[in-house]
Amino acid sequence: MKNNHKFKLDIWGFITLGILFLYALFFVLPLCNILYQAVIDKTTGQLTFAYFAKFFSKQYYFSTLINSFKVSFFTMILAICIGTPLAYFFTMYKIKGKKILQIMIILASMSAPFIGAYSWILLLGRNGVVTNFFKGFGISTPPIYGFVGILLVFVCQLFPLIFLYVQGALKNVDNSLIEASKNLGCEGISLFFKIIVPLVIPTILAGGLLVFMRAISDFGTPMLIGEGYRTFPVLIFGEFMSEVKGDDGFASAIAIVAIIITAVFFLLQKYASNRFSFTMNALHPIESKSLKGIKNLLVHAFCYIVVGIAFIPQMYVVYTSFKNTQGLLFVEGYSLKSYELAFQRLGNTIINTFKIPGIALLLILFFAILIAYLVVRRKNALTNTLDITSMIPYIIPGSVVGIAFGITFKNKFFSISGLLLMVIALVVRRLPYTIRSSVAILQQIPLSIEEASISLGASKLKTFFKITVPMMASGIIAGAILSWVTLISELSTAIILYTTKTKTLTISIYTEVLRGNYGIAAALSTILTLLTIVSLLLFMKFSKNKDITM
């Protein structure tokens, strides 16, 4: 069974056409529809660029784009400045409690970003615990809202991406280069900047652009903590929600601008990865060494302080979930009252958090396995098209996906709503994670095993399900768990498409924070954090790598 580069209308050919049709219906059509809405005048039916002219000509709208670029750029720089040396210390030196610290770093990265914003409001907001503490001494703390608050939340949530990428790259650095540099007198800071940084610069650039993309497309954080500092995703959400009952052409035009921006940065990331990449075989991987004296103290202090700042807000949310509440205020004493109220008022949202992402995950598993097999084993023009199409949702902001689905499938001609619409949107948006891990594991499975099965009389489908899929299990499960984590923390797409019957934990947390019900929001956030921890532990169990890197 050889890889054929020509399309054949066999069982796999029909599967290819079927999946392409589903993508055309549930992804290409919505994108084409928002493009149509953005360039067609509804009254005359003529081609127009008035909506784009409105966006770029009015300072109120265009400034949100500048704001997003500003906060995303500084997030990228700070994430690189923090994540790179942290990865270097974790790789080069023996850090006490390294495993626990790494889990804390990953949890900070995987948790919903807006929970970080909510946490910092509890700590440094106008009535925050730290703010009130310093007030007792007559000291005024800087405001957490606006640019500074968004930047703080983004950096704490996104520097782990740089850490994971660089740590993975450092595993491929040969220790002989380090030893040779030390023999020539290059040690300490000089070694880091002259040897290590140039070796991992492709990874730093790729990771930095990914951080930029994540920051510029985030909706929840600037919505909660930005106040007057309006960013691009917040504008997209606001314009769409205000124009649902009227003309949605302007919201579509803004969505198109968002797609173009994220696509450009995705291409820059790919270019940086390819342009500066090189291969290296770590015949002698870097071995962690113990430090002594002041260096040991400084390295440990840096690691603990950075991880502590990133993770303390998560812990404080858990702490406040057990505090007593009276109305909208926290009062003295501890109880499970917030959890009781959460289950009484929002029990269905907890069920929905398992039901909706659960159904989406089953569909993701099914389609990811099929797409991975087609991409790796049935290479041709159509499967290459399928591979590219399946990855496009990865670079499109969630709010844009939500708008595209809302405009396309909530009309009198083609109406899909409720649970089905939420599930389809989540599948399209989060499918790439499991596809990539499934492709990676399938590429390691020899084709001869499948050929042997078919030569013994098994059909192609039977061979696929009985032989290939079980061998792909580890990669499939690892990708599925990562998809699950992103599914349960999804906000930007769900906030546009949800109904009262399809609210999930993230939506409920967001709405409860806006209402000032911080106790219930803390309880729901704690439940979501526990789900993330369990998912992460399962990932570590099923992943073949002991260390989690990217």
Long-range contacts (C-beta under 8 A, 24 or more apart in sequence): 1-377, 1-447, 1-450, 1-451, 1-454, 1-460, 2-447, 3-377, 3-378, 3-379, 3-447, 4-378, 4-379, 4-380, 5-379, 5-380, 6-380, 7-380, 7-381, 7-382, 10-460, 11-460, 11-461, 12-373, 12-374, 12-378, 12-460, 15-370, 15-374, 16-374, 16-378, 16-382, 16-383, 16-386, 17-382, 19-367, 19-370, 19-371, 19-374, 19-386, 20-382, 20-385, 20-386, 20-389, 23-386, 23-389, 23-390, 26-424, 26-428, 27-389, 27-392, 27-393, 27-428, 28-389, 29-408, 30-401, 30-404, 30-405, 30-407, 30-408, 30-409, 31-259, 31-404, 33-404, 33-407, 33-408, 34-252, 34-255, 34-256, 34-400, 34-403, 34-404, 34-407, 34-408, 35-252, 35-256, 36-252, 37-248, 37-249, 37-252, 37-407, 38-249, 38-252, 38-253, 38-255, 38-256, 39-253, 40-249, 41-249, 42-247, 42-249, 51-249, 51-250, 51-252, 51-253, 52-253, 52-256, 52-257, 54-250, 54-253, 55-250, 55-253, 55-254, 55-257, 61-235, 61-254, 63-230, 64-230, 64-231, 64-232, 64-234, 64-235, 65-232, 65-257, 65-261, 67-147, 67-229, 67-230, 67-231, 67-232, 68-215, 68-216, 68-231, 68-232, 68-233, 69-216, 70-147, 71-147, 71-150, 71-151, 71-154, 71-215, 71-222, 71-229, 71-231, 72-154, 72-212, 72-215, 72-216, 73-212, 74-151, 75-151, 75-154, 75-155, 75-158, 75-211, 75-212, 75-215, 76-208, 76-209, 76-211, 76-212, 76-215, 78-151, 78-155, 78-159, 79-154, 79-155, 79-158, 79-159, 79-161, 79-162, 79-208, 79-211, 80-162, 80-204, 80-207, 80-208, 80-211, 82-155, 82-159, 82-162, 82-306, 83-159, 83-160, 83-161, 83-162, 83-163, 83-165, 83-166, 83-207, 84-162, 84-163, 84-166, 84-197, 84-200, 84-204, 85-192, 85-302, 86-159, 86-163, 86-302, 86-303, 86-306, 87-162, 87-163, 87-164, 87-165, 87-166, 87-167, 87-170, 88-166, 88-170, 88-192, 88-196, 89-299, 89-302, 89-303, 90-163, 90-167, 90-303, 91-167, 91-170, 91-171, 91-286, 91-288, 92-286, 92-288, 92-289, 93-288, 93-289, 93-290, 93-291, 93-296, 93-299, 94-288, 94-289, 94-290, 94-291, 95-288, 95-299, 95-300, 95-303, 96-300, 101-303, 101-304, 101-307, 102-547, 102-548, 103-536, 104-307, 104-310, 104-311, 105-160, 105-163, 105-164, 105-307, 105-310, 105-311, 106-160, 106-164, 106-536, 106-548, 107-311, 107-314, 107-529, 107-532, 107-533, 107-536, 108-156, 108-157, 108-160, 108-307, 108-310, 108-311, 108-314, 109-157, 109-158, 109-160, 109-161, 109-164, 110-485, 110-489, 110-532, 110-535, 110-536, 111-157, 111-314, 111-489, 111-528, 111-529, 111-532, 112-220, 112-489, 112-491, 112-506, 112-509, 112-528, 113-153, 113-154, 113-157, 113-218, 113-220, 113-221, 114-220, 114-221, 114-223, 114-224, 114-491, 114-506, 114-509, 114-510, 114-513, 115-314, 115-317, 115-509, 115-525, 115-528, 115-529, 116-153, 116-156, 116-157, 116-221, 116-313, 116-314, 117-149, 117-150, 117-153, 117-220, 117-221, 117-224, 117-225, 118-224, 118-317, 118-509, 118-513, 118-518, 118-521, 118-525, 119-313, 119-314, 119-316, 119-317, 119-525, 120-144, 120-149, 120-152, 120-153, 120-225, 120-313, 121-224, 121-225, 121-513, 122-313, 122-316, 122-317, 122-320, 122-518, 122-522, 123-312, 123-313, 123-316, 124-149, 129-316, 144-225, 145-225, 145-226, 145-227, 145-228, 145-229, 146-225, 146-226, 146-227, 146-228, 146-229, 147-229, 149-225, 149-226, 150-221, 150-222, 150-225, 150-226, 150-229, 150-231, 153-221, 153-225, 154-215, 154-218, 154-221, 156-309, 156-310, 156-313, 157-221, 157-310, 158-211, 158-214, 158-215, 159-211, 159-306, 159-310, 160-310, 161-207, 161-210, 161-211, 161-214, 161-550, 162-204, 162-207, 162-208, 162-211, 164-548, 164-549, 164-550, 165-203, 165-204, 165-206, 165-207, 165-210, 165-549, 165-550, 166-200, 166-203, 166-204, 166-207, 167-547, 167-549, 168-203, 168-549, 168-550, 169-199, 169-200, 169-202, 169-203, 170-196, 170-200, 170-286, 171-282, 171-285, 171-286, 171-547, 171-549, 172-280, 172-281, 172-282, 173-199, 173-200, 173-280, 173-282, 173-285, 173-286, 174-280, 174-281, 174-282, 174-283, 174-284, 174-285, 175-282, 175-284, 175-285, 175-286, 175-287, 176-283, 176-284, 178-286, 199-280, 201-276, 202-272, 202-273, 202-275, 202-276, 202-277, 202-278, 205-269, 205-272, 205-273, 205-276, 206-269, 206-272, 206-273, 207-550, 209-265, 209-266, 209-268, 209-269, 209-272, 210-269, 212-265, 213-262, 213-265, 213-266, 213-269, 213-395, 216-261, 216-262, 216-265, 216-397, 217-258, 217-262, 217-397, 217-398, 217-399, 217-492, 218-492, 219-397, 219-398, 219-399, 219-491, 219-492, 219-495, 220-491, 220-492, 220-506, 220-510, 223-510, 224-510, 224-513, 224-514, 232-258, 232-261, 233-258, 233-397, 233-399, 233-492, 236-397, 236-399, 236-400, 236-403, 237-399, 237-492, 237-495, 237-496, 240-399, 240-402, 240-403, 240-406, 240-496, 241-496, 244-406, 248-403, 248-407, 251-403, 252-403, 252-407, 255-399, 255-400, 255-403, 255-404, 258-396, 258-397, 258-399, 258-400, 259-396, 259-397, 259-400, 262-395, 262-396, 262-397, 263-395, 266-395, 314-529, 317-522, 317-525, 317-526, 317-529, 318-522, 318-525, 318-526, 318-529, 320-518, 320-519, 320-522, 321-519, 321-522, 321-523, 321-525, 321-526, 323-519, 323-522, 325-518, 325-519, 328-516, 328-517, 328-518, 330-518, 330-519, 337-519, 338-519, 338-520, 338-522, 338-523, 339-523, 341-519, 341-520, 341-523, 342-520, 342-523, 342-524, 342-527, 345-520, 346-503, 346-508, 346-512, 346-520, 346-524, 348-501, 348-503, 349-503, 349-504, 349-505, 349-507, 349-508, 349-524, 350-505, 350-524, 350-527, 352-502, 352-503, 352-504, 353-488, 353-504, 353-505, 353-506, 353-528, 353-531, 355-419, 356-419, 356-422, 356-423, 356-426, 356-502, 356-504, 357-426, 357-484, 357-487, 357-488, 357-490, 357-504, 359-419, 359-423, 360-422, 360-423, 360-426, 360-427, 360-430, 360-487, 361-480, 361-483, 361-484, 361-487, 363-423, 363-427, 364-427, 364-430, 364-431, 364-434, 364-480, 364-483, 365-434, 365-476, 365-480, 367-427, 367-431, 368-431, 368-434, 368-435, 368-438, 368-476, 368-479, 368-480, 369-438, 369-469, 369-472, 369-476, 371-431, 371-435, 371-438, 372-435, 372-438, 372-439, 372-442, 372-472, 373-442, 373-464, 373-468, 375-435, 375-439, 376-439, 376-442, 376-443, 377-442, 377-447, 377-450, 390-431, 390-432, 390-435, 391-432, 391-435, 393-428, 393-429, 393-431, 393-432, 394-432, 397-492, 398-429, 398-490, 398-491, 398-492, 398-493, 399-492, 399-493, 399-495, 399-496, 401-425, 401-428, 401-429, 401-493, 402-492, 402-493, 402-494, 402-495, 402-496, 402-497, 403-496, 405-493, 405-496, 405-497, 406-496, 406-497, 417-499, 418-499, 418-501, 418-502, 419-501, 419-502, 421-497, 422-494, 422-497, 422-498, 422-502, 425-493, 425-494, 425-497, 426-487, 426-490, 426-493, 426-494, 429-490, 429-493, 430-483, 430-486, 430-487, 430-490, 431-483, 433-479, 433-482, 433-483, 433-486, 434-476, 434-479, 434-480, 434-482, 434-483, 435-479, 436-479, 437-475, 437-476, 437-478, 437-479, 437-482, 438-472, 438-475, 438-476, 438-479, 440-475, 441-471, 441-472, 441-474, 441-475, 441-476, 442-468, 442-472, 442-475, 445-471, 445-472, 474-542, 474-543, 474-544, 477-538, 477-542, 478-539, 478-542, 478-543, 481-535, 481-536, 481-538, 481-539, 481-542, 482-539, 484-535, 485-532, 485-535, 485-536, 488-528, 488-531, 488-532, 488-535, 489-528, 489-532
